[in-house]
Amino acid sequence: MLDVMNSTTVSAERKNHRQRLFEGMALSLAHKNYAETTIADIVREAGVSRRTFYEHFDSQAECLIALYEAASHNALKVLRAAIDPGHAWQVQVERAMAAYLDCLASNPLLMRTLYVEILALGASGLAARRRVNDEVVDFMLTVINAKPQRPVLSRDMALAVVGGVNELVLLAIEQDTVQDLPRIAATVSRLVQAVTRQVEREKSA
């Protein structure tokens, strides 16, 4: 029993340290960009030792990617939880995107990390971003193509919509209008409907 308790305690402690390192990374990026941030900055903000950092991550880049994926998955959980099959897909998409964007807008600092700083990592950052974008695409395809009689949205078209959403979010960051992000949901809904109507016209031509 003692070993089990010790194992549980260690696990909880590791989880706490990992969360603190995430917060340390985000806080460090609030003061300077990723290129200027150091591991010393991260551990100072996190209130942990450099040794603790290396118990969790091999590099600063690995820490940023882990933060990016954890925060993105949290936002995606909010998006999926907003799905209500009792409504038309148009309503589902708009409400789910509004919940997703509201989640992002609630933490402007973290949002900047997700949309701007991750790109400083080059290929590895782009790969992480691609994985998250693919999950949003999967969500759209699942909701919109749920029934055979609905217009079939292709993966490329869904990805184009997600790319548009990313650009609108980046624009909000640049213009310091993050608080207005949930309003983008209506724009996304109109875009998706326009795309699916085009698919319908092509199928009936």
Buried (B, 14 or more C-beta within 10 A) or exposed (E): EEEEEEEEEEEEEEEEBBEBBBBBBBBBBEEEEBEEBEBEBBBBBBEBEEEBBEEBBEEBBEBBBBBBBEBBEEBBEBBBEBBEEEEEBBEBBBBBBBBBBBBBBBBBEBBBBBBBBBEBBEEBBEEBBEEBBBBBBEBBBEBBBEEEEBBEBEEEBBBEBBEBBBEBBBEBBEEEEBEEBBBBBEBBBEBBBEBBEEBEEEEEE
